[in-house]
Amino acid sequence: MDSRRPPLAPACPTLPEYVRHWAETTPDRRAFTFVEHPAQHSRGVHRTLTWRRLDVRVRALAARLADETGPGDRVALLCPQGTEYVTAFLAALAAGLVAVPLYTPGLPGHADRLAGVLADARPSVVVTTSRARDEVRGFLGPDGPPIVVADEVPDDQGRDWRPVAPAPGATAYLQYTSGSTRAPAGVEISHGNVVANARQALAAYGVGTRPLTCVGWLPLYHDMGLVLSVAAPVARGALSVLMDPAAFLHEPVRWLRLLAAHPNAVSAAPNFAYDYCVATVTADQKEGLLLDKVTALINGSEPVRPGTADRFHAAFADQGLAPGTHCPSYGLAEATVFVCAARPGEPLSRFALDRDALAAGKALPARSDDPRAVLLAGCGTPAGQRVRVADPVSRALLSEGEVGEIWVQGPNVGRGYWNRDSEDVFGAEFADTAAGPGRWLRTGDLGTVLEGQLVVTGRLKDLIIVDGRNHYPQDVEATVQEAHEAVRRDRLAAFAVPGGAGGERAVVVAEHARTAHLAELDVPSVARAVRGAVSARHGLRLADVVVVPPGTVPRTSSGKVSRALTRARYLEGAYGAQDRAGAAG
């Protein structure tokens, strides 16, 4: 039985040292539980590692990896979601190697990205499981790196092995960015970075000294999944309960059941997941579901829409979900993951901003019922780091209410990009050093500070600039998906393409809803509704509206729509007559 009283957490310099500490002081406490759903309506099969058992498996696999390669070499993790993934990640760190968290080749639509990342990282060894071995071997080919099968390494291999002690500044792993705005790049995250970020996140969500259970379905190769489901519970000595992302997508109530089953649960999900639960969890599934013990639900989408939190809490208020559990947050891989968060128990901070002023770089208030207002949620304040807003051109510090690029400084900021020049991103300096001395991380994200809170407004590289006016693509996308019921929510991309006389034109590529049948879909009517809504709300003329079948708009490995890849495919003519439901030019 687990005591609900949390153990005292020491200050260890690396995650493997935390594992050894908990194995010695609380050996029989549960460390990681993976809940597998083998059948459609399965309530889940639980497989658990105690801290003692985790330490045994980490030592055994670390010894095997040390035999296969040398200190500082890269170890690619091509494992399915589960405890073997956790073991492999921690073992690579314990052996003084550099982990590269990835996924199995069978992840739909991401084989090219996986091949590109492997070519960039150049791993000396690949770790997988017996279940995925044949698939991985077939993908790597005969000339690929050697494969270690994690669940086939015997316990006694680590009996005489002595762990290495990497310096806190040494690279622990490469966190490859999702590629939503550019080709994926591997951020070098040091041992010190990930330990600092785990502590920052625990402090921000109010669980640094309180009991908690981390409940997660986010993939472990994703930055938030890795930190919240592995690093934070290891640093805290807390239980982490994992499930497969596919299990959530097939039946979202499974996630809610795990939240209900574990008091003081902390979890994270993107915007779409909360709306997905609202749309698909039935009244019968809600019966007997109690969510009154949930501590924090992190929403890391950028920007965070207040309407998403409102819909989710309205849908599950009868299940006891407290309104203060929703925590809009901001982060990025270059800062390990966590930067800012709203604190649990506090009311959601809402801001209604004038759209025209926002496009001109000013966050001016508007009436919340004004159809031209932009509604955004505040992402709280940082913990253990500094956040500033800078003019991206002049590098001047901007004051509250002015929109600019978000800059970050702290012990969680990564070392740089693997195998490429990173000075312009990780070594920024203000024009006036009095604004903040030292080197800063340029995030590429746009935002402002209002009432002491960070408000994220969009991506610098994603801005659509037509006739000298700025338009945020996610703002346009929100209008488009409300314009017609045939447009599939969160499966569309707005972007700019070259126009005449050196200008830009705006284009929308949107999937139609799965409930809409292509033969019966009046595409010109959909396009007219979309054009009219965007013109009325944004004063923007769309040069093209393309409606495509479900599954056509590309997504990143973390599930976000990739505007960059959608734009590239559009310019290549990939959305031809055979692939698109139709267009209106």
C-alpha positions in Angstrom: 0.0 0.0 0.0 1.2 3.5 -0.8 1.2 6.1 1.9 -0.3 9.3 0.7 2.3 11.3 2.6 4.9 12.4 0.0 8.5 11.5 0.7 11.0 14.3 1.2 12.8 15.1 -2.1 16.5 15.7 -2.0 18.4 18.0 -4.5 19.9 15.5 -6.9 21.9 16.8 -10.0 20.5 14.1 -12.4 17.3 12.1 -12.9 19.1 8.7 -12.5 20.4 9.8 -9.1 16.8 10.5 -8.0 15.9 7.0 -9.1 18.6 5.5 -7.0 17.5 7.7 -4.0 13.9 6.6 -4.2 15.0 2.9 -4.7 16.9 3.1 -1.4 14.5 5.2 0.7 11.0 4.1 -0.7 11.7 0.9 -2.6 8.2 -0.5 -2.5 6.3 2.6 -3.5 4.8 2.6 -7.0 6.9 4.5 -9.5 5.3 4.0 -12.9 2.1 2.3 -14.0 1.2 1.7 -17.6 -2.4 1.1 -18.3 -3.0 -1.0 -21.4 -6.4 -1.3 -23.1 -6.4 -4.5 -25.1 -10.0 -4.4 -26.1 -12.4 -1.6 -27.2 -14.3 -1.3 -24.0 -11.5 -2.5 -21.7 -11.2 -0.7 -18.3 -7.4 -1.3 -18.5 -4.7 -3.7 -17.5 -2.3 -2.2 -15.1 1.5 -3.0 -15.2 3.5 -1.3 -12.4 7.2 -0.8 -11.5 8.1 0.0 -8.0 11.1 2.3 -7.4 13.3 -0.8 -6.5 12.2 -2.6 -9.7 12.7 0.5 -11.8 16.2 0.9 -10.5 17.0 -2.8 -11.3 15.8 -2.4 -14.9 17.6 1.0 -15.4 20.9 -0.5 -14.1 20.6 -3.6 -16.3 19.8 -1.7 -19.5 22.4 1.0 -18.7 25.1 -1.7 -18.4 24.0 -3.2 -21.8 24.1 0.2 -23.5 27.5 1.0 -22.0 28.7 -2.3 -23.6 27.3 -1.2 -27.0 28.6 2.3 -27.2 30.7 5.0 -25.5 30.0 8.1 -23.3 28.3 11.0 -25.2 27.0 8.8 -28.1 23.4 9.1 -29.0 20.8 6.4 -28.2 17.6 6.5 -30.2 14.5 5.4 -28.4 12.1 3.7 -30.8 9.8 2.2 -28.2 6.0 2.0 -27.9 4.5 4.0 -25.0 5.0 2.1 -21.8 7.4 1.4 -18.9 10.1 0.1 -21.2 10.2 3.6 -22.8 10.8 5.1 -19.3 13.4 2.6 -18.4 15.3 3.1 -21.7 15.3 6.9 -21.3 16.6 6.8 -17.8 19.1 4.0 -18.6 20.7 6.1 -21.4 21.1 9.0 -19.0 22.5 6.7 -16.3 25.1 5.4 -18.7 26.3 8.9 -19.6 24.8 8.6 -23.1 22.6 11.1 -25.0 19.0 9.8 -25.3 17.0 10.7 -28.4 13.3 10.2 -27.6 11.5 9.1 -30.7 8.7 6.7 -31.7 8.2 3.4 -33.6 8.1 3.6 -37.4 4.5 2.7 -37.5 3.3 6.1 -36.3 1.1 7.1 -39.3 2.4 9.8 -41.5 5.7 10.4 -39.7 8.1 7.9 -41.3 9.9 10.7 -43.3 10.4 12.8 -40.2 11.7 9.8 -38.3 14.2 9.0 -41.0 15.3 12.7 -41.1 15.8 12.8 -37.3 17.8 9.6 -37.3 20.0 11.0 -40.1 20.5 14.1 -38.1 21.1 12.5 -34.7 23.3 9.7 -36.0 22.7 7.3 -33.1 25.2 4.6 -32.2 22.5 2.3 -31.0 18.7 2.0 -31.1 16.5 0.8 -28.2 13.2 -0.9 -28.8 11.0 -3.7 -27.4 10.3 -7.2 -28.5 6.9 -6.1 -29.7 8.3 -3.5 -32.1 11.7 -5.2 -33.0 10.8 -6.5 -36.4 9.2 -3.2 -37.4 12.2 -1.2 -36.3 14.7 -3.6 -37.9 12.8 -3.4 -41.2 12.8 0.4 -41.0 16.5 0.7 -40.2 17.6 -1.8 -42.8 20.7 -4.0 -42.8 23.1 -1.0 -42.5 21.4 0.6 -39.5 22.8 0.9 -36.0 22.6 -2.1 -33.6 19.4 -2.7 -31.8 19.0 -3.4 -28.1 15.6 -5.0 -27.1 14.9 -3.5 -23.7 12.6 -6.2 -22.3 15.0 -8.9 -23.2 18.0 -7.6 -21.2 18.3 -9.7 -18.0 18.2 -8.1 -14.6 21.6 -9.5 -13.6 23.4 -7.6 -16.4 23.4 -4.6 -14.1 24.5 -6.4 -11.0 28.2 -5.3 -11.1 27.7 -2.2 -13.2 28.7 1.2 -11.7 26.8 4.2 -12.8 28.6 7.2 -14.3 28.2 10.7 -12.9 27.7 13.1 -15.8 28.2 16.8 -15.1 24.9 18.8 -14.8 25.9 20.8 -17.8 26.4 17.7 -20.0 23.8 16.9 -22.6 21.2 14.4 -21.3 19.0 14.1 -24.4 18.1 15.7 -27.7 14.5 16.9 -27.8 13.5 17.3 -31.4 11.0 20.1 -32.0 7.6 19.2 -33.5 8.3 20.9 -36.8 5.1 23.0 -36.9 6.9 26.0 -38.4 10.2 24.5 -39.7 12.2 21.3 -40.1 12.7 19.5 -36.8 15.8 20.5 -34.8 17.3 18.6 -31.9 17.5 20.8 -28.8 20.4 19.8 -26.5 18.8 19.4 -23.0 21.4 19.1 -20.2 21.0 17.0 -17.0 20.7 20.3 -15.2 18.1 21.7 -17.6 15.7 18.8 -17.1 16.0 18.6 -13.3 15.5 22.4 -13.1 12.5 22.3 -15.3 10.9 19.4 -13.4 11.3 21.4 -10.2 9.9 24.6 -11.8 6.8 22.8 -13.1 6.2 21.1 -9.7 6.4 24.5 -8.0 4.2 26.2 -10.6 1.4 23.7 -10.2 1.6 23.8 -6.4 2.7 20.2 -5.9 6.4 20.7 -5.0 5.7 19.5 -1.4 2.2 18.0 -1.7 1.0 14.5 -2.8 0.3 14.1 -6.4 -0.1 11.6 -9.2 1.0 12.4 -12.7 -1.6 11.0 -15.2 -0.7 11.3 -18.8 -1.5 10.0 -22.3 0.8 12.5 -24.1 3.5 10.6 -26.1 6.8 10.3 -24.2 8.8 11.6 -27.2 6.9 14.9 -26.8 8.5 17.5 -24.5 5.5 17.9 -22.2 4.9 14.2 -22.1 8.5 13.5 -21.1 8.8 16.2 -18.4 5.4 15.8 -16.9 5.2 12.0 -17.0 8.9 11.1 -16.4 11.1 13.9 -15.1 8.7 15.6 -12.7 7.5 12.4 -10.9 11.1 11.1 -10.7 12.2 14.4 -9.2 9.3 14.3 -6.7 9.2 10.5 -6.0 5.6 10.5 -7.2 3.5 7.9 -9.1 3.2 8.4 -12.8 0.3 6.7 -14.5 0.6 6.3 -18.3 -1.6 5.3 -21.1 -1.2 5.2 -24.9 -2.2 8.2 -27.0 -4.2 5.9 -29.3 -6.1 4.6 -26.3 -7.2 8.1 -25.5 -8.2 8.9 -29.1 -10.3 5.7 -29.3 -12.1 6.3 -26.0 -11.4 9.6 -24.3 -13.3 8.7 -21.1 -10.3 6.4 -20.3 -8.2 9.4 -19.5 -11.0 10.8 -17.3 -11.4 7.5 -15.4 -7.7 7.5 -14.6 -7.9 11.1 -13.3 -10.8 10.0 -11.1 -9.0 7.0 -9.8 -5.9 8.9 -8.5 -6.3 11.7 -6.0 -4.4 14.9 -6.5 -4.0 14.1 -10.2 -2.0 16.5 -12.5 -2.3 16.0 -16.2 -1.8 17.9 -19.5 -3.5 18.0 -22.9 -3.7 20.3 -25.9 -6.8 22.3 -26.7 -8.3 19.7 -29.0 -8.3 17.0 -26.3 -10.6 19.0 -24.0 -13.0 19.8 -26.8 -12.8 16.1 -27.9 -13.9 14.9 -24.5 -16.8 17.3 -24.5 -18.0 16.0 -27.9 -17.5 12.3 -27.4 -17.9 11.4 -23.7 -21.5 10.2 -23.3 -24.0 10.6 -20.4 -23.7 6.9 -19.6 -19.9 7.2 -19.4 -20.2 10.1 -17.0 -22.3 8.0 -14.6 -20.3 7.4 -11.5 -17.3 9.5 -12.7 -15.9 11.7 -9.9 -13.4 14.4 -10.8 -13.5 16.4 -7.6 -9.9 15.3 -6.6 -8.2 16.5 -9.8 -5.5 19.1 -8.9 -4.5 20.6 -12.2 -5.3 20.2 -15.9 -2.7 21.9 -18.0 -3.6 23.3 -21.4 -0.4 24.0 -23.3 -1.9 25.0 -26.7 -0.9 28.4 -27.9 -2.8 30.6 -27.7 -5.2 29.1 -25.1 -8.8 29.9 -25.8 -11.1 30.5 -22.8 -14.0 28.9 -24.6 -12.2 25.5 -24.5 -11.9 25.6 -20.7 -15.5 26.9 -20.4 -17.0 24.1 -22.5 -14.9 21.4 -20.7 -15.9 22.5 -17.2 -19.6 23.0 -18.2 -19.6 19.4 -19.5 -18.1 17.9 -16.3 -19.2 20.2 -13.6 -21.7 17.6 -12.4 -18.8 15.2 -12.0 -17.3 17.5 -9.4 -14.6 19.1 -11.5 -13.6 22.4 -9.9 -13.4 25.4 -12.2 -9.9 26.3 -10.9 -8.3 23.1 -12.2 -7.8 24.4 -15.7 -4.2 25.9 -16.0 -3.4 27.6 -19.2 0.4 27.3 -19.7 3.2 28.2 -22.1 6.4 26.4 -23.0 8.6 25.2 -25.8 11.2 22.5 -26.4 14.1 25.1 -26.4 13.3 25.8 -22.7 13.0 22.0 -21.9 9.2 22.6 -21.9 7.8 24.6 -19.1 8.0 28.5 -19.0 4.8 30.0 -17.6 1.6 28.7 -16.0 -1.6 29.8 -14.3 -1.8 28.4 -10.8 -4.4 25.8 -9.8 -7.4 27.1 -7.9 -7.2 30.6 -9.5 -10.0 31.8 -11.8 -9.2 31.7 -15.5 -7.7 35.1 -16.6 -9.6 36.3 -19.7 -8.7 39.0 -22.1 -10.9 40.5 -24.8 -8.6 42.4 -27.2 -9.2 44.6 -30.1 -8.3 42.6 -33.2 -7.1 45.6 -35.3 -4.9 47.0 -32.5 -3.5 43.5 -31.8 -2.5 43.2 -35.5 -0.7 46.6 -35.1 1.2 45.3 -32.0 -1.0 46.8 -29.2 -3.1 44.8 -26.8 -6.1 47.1 -26.2 -9.2 46.0 -24.4 -12.5 45.4 -26.3 -15.9 44.3 -25.3 -16.1 40.5 -24.9 -19.3 40.4 -26.9 -17.8 42.3 -29.8 -17.6 39.9 -32.8 -14.3 41.5 -33.8 -12.7 40.9 -30.4 -10.0 38.3 -29.9 -10.6 36.3 -26.7 -7.4 34.9 -25.1 -6.5 33.3 -21.7 -3.6 34.5 -19.6 -0.8 31.9 -19.2 0.2 33.0 -15.7 3.7 33.8 -14.5 7.0 32.0 -14.7 8.6 29.9 -11.9 12.4 30.0 -11.5 13.0 31.8 -14.7 12.7 35.3 -16.3 10.4 36.2 -19.2 10.4 39.4 -21.2 8.8 40.7 -24.3 11.1 42.3 -26.9 10.8 44.1 -30.2 12.1 41.3 -32.6 13.9 43.8 -34.8 15.3 46.5 -32.5 15.7 44.1 -29.5 14.2 46.8 -27.3 12.3 45.8 -24.1 8.6 46.4 -24.6 6.3 47.5 -21.9 3.0 45.9 -20.7 0.4 45.9 -23.4 2.9 46.0 -26.3 3.1 42.8 -28.5 6.5 41.4 -29.3 8.6 38.3 -29.2 8.7 36.3 -26.0 12.3 36.0 -24.6 13.2 33.5 -21.8 16.2 33.2 -19.5 16.7 30.5 -16.8 18.4 27.3 -15.8 16.0 25.3 -18.0 17.0 26.9 -21.3 18.7 24.3 -23.5 22.3 24.3 -24.6 21.5 25.0 -28.3 20.5 23.0 -31.4 22.4 19.8 -32.1 24.7 20.0 -35.1 23.8 23.5 -36.1 24.4 27.2 -35.4 22.2 28.3 -32.5 23.6 31.7 -31.5 20.8 33.7 -33.0 18.2 31.8 -31.0 20.0 31.0 -27.7 22.3 33.9 -27.5 20.1 37.0 -27.9 20.9 40.2 -26.0 18.7 43.3 -25.4 19.8 46.5 -27.1 19.9 48.0 -23.6 21.5 45.6 -21.2 19.7 47.3 -18.3 16.6 45.6 -19.7 18.0 42.3 -18.8 21.7 41.3 -18.9 23.1 38.1 -20.2 22.0 35.7 -23.0 18.3 35.1 -23.7 16.3 32.5 -25.7 14.4 34.0 -28.6 11.3 31.8 -28.7 9.8 32.9 -32.0 6.5 33.3 -30.2 4.5 36.5 -30.0 2.9 37.7 -26.9 2.4 40.5 -24.4 2.1 41.0 -20.6 -1.3 42.1 -19.2 -2.1 42.4 -15.5 1.2 40.7 -14.8 0.4 37.6 -16.9 1.9 36.4 -20.1 -0.6 36.3 -23.0 0.5 34.4 -26.0 -0.9 35.7 -29.3 0.8 33.6 -32.0 4.0 32.6 -33.9 6.2 35.2 -35.5 6.9 33.0 -38.5 3.2 32.2 -39.0 2.0 35.8 -39.3 -0.1 36.4 -42.5 0.7 39.8 -43.8 -1.6 41.1 -46.5 -1.8 44.7 -47.7 0.4 45.7 -44.8 -1.9 44.2 -42.1 -0.9 41.4 -39.7 -3.3 38.5 -39.2 -2.8 35.6 -36.8 -3.4 32.3 -38.5 -4.9 30.6 -35.5 -7.4 33.5 -35.2 -8.4 33.1 -38.9 -8.7 29.3 -38.3 -11.0 29.8 -35.4 -13.3 31.9 -37.6 -13.2 29.3 -40.4 -14.1 26.3 -38.3 -17.1 28.2 -36.9 -18.2 29.4 -40.4 -19.7 26.1 -41.5 -20.6 22.8 -39.8 -18.8 20.8 -42.6 -15.4 22.2 -41.5 -13.6 19.8 -39.2 -12.5 21.4 -36.0 -8.7 21.8 -35.4 -7.9 20.1 -38.7 -7.2 23.2 -40.9 -4.4 25.6 -41.7 -4.3 29.2 -42.7 -1.1 30.6 -44.2 0.3 33.1 -46.6 1.7 32.3 -50.1 3.5 34.7 -52.6 1.2 37.1 -54.4 1.7 39.6 -57.1 4.1 42.6 -56.8 6.0 41.0 -54.0 2.9 40.8 -51.7 1.2 37.9 -50.0 -2.1 36.1 -50.4 -4.0 34.2 -47.7 -5.0 30.6 -48.2 -7.0 28.2 -46.0 -6.8 24.4 -46.4 -9.4 22.6 -44.3 -10.5 19.1 -43.8 -14.3 18.4 -44.0 -16.0 16.8 -41.0 -16.1 13.0 -40.9 -19.9 13.2 -40.8 -20.0 15.0 -44.1 -20.1 12.8 -47.2 -18.0 14.1 -50.1 -20.6 13.3 -52.7 -23.2 15.3 -50.8 -21.0 18.2 -49.8 -21.7 21.5 -51.4 -18.1 22.8 -51.6 -18.9 26.2 -53.2 -21.3 26.8 -50.4 -18.7 25.9 -47.7 -16.2 28.2 -49.4 -18.6 31.1 -49.6 -19.5 30.8 -45.9 -15.8 30.7 -45.0 -14.9 33.6 -47.2 -17.7 35.7 -45.9 -16.9 35.0 -42.2 -13.2 35.8 -42.6 -13.9 38.9 -44.6 -16.4 40.2 -42.0 -14.4 39.4 -38.9 -10.9 40.0 -40.2 -11.2 42.3 -43.2 -9.2 39.7 -45.1 -9.8 38.4 -48.6 -8.9 34.7 -48.9 -7.2 33.9 -52.2 -8.1 30.2 -52.0 -10.3 28.0 -49.9 -9.4 24.3 -50.3 -11.6 21.6 -48.7 -9.9 18.2 -48.4 -10.8 14.8 -47.0 -10.2 13.9 -43.3 -6.5 13.0 -42.6 -5.2 15.1 -45.5 -3.9 18.1 -43.5 -0.4 17.1 -42.2 0.3 17.2 -38.5 3.4 17.3 -36.4 4.6 14.4 -34.2 2.9 16.1 -31.3 -0.4 16.2 -33.0 -0.5 19.9 -34.0 -1.4 20.9 -37.5 1.8 21.7 -39.4 1.1 25.0 -41.2 4.6 24.9 -42.8 4.1 21.5 -44.3 0.6 22.3 -45.4 1.8 25.4 -47.1 4.7 23.5 -48.8 2.3 20.9 -50.1 -0.1 23.5 -51.3 2.7 25.3 -53.3 3.8 21.9 -54.7 0.3 21.3 -56.0 -0.3 18.3 -53.8 -3.9 19.3 -53.2 -4.9 18.5 -56.7 -8.2 17.4 -58.0 -7.7 13.8 -56.9 -7.0 14.8 -53.3 -9.2 17.8 -52.6 -13.0 17.9 -52.2 -12.9 21.2 -54.0 -11.8 24.8 -54.0 -13.1 28.3 -54.6 -10.7 30.6 -56.1 
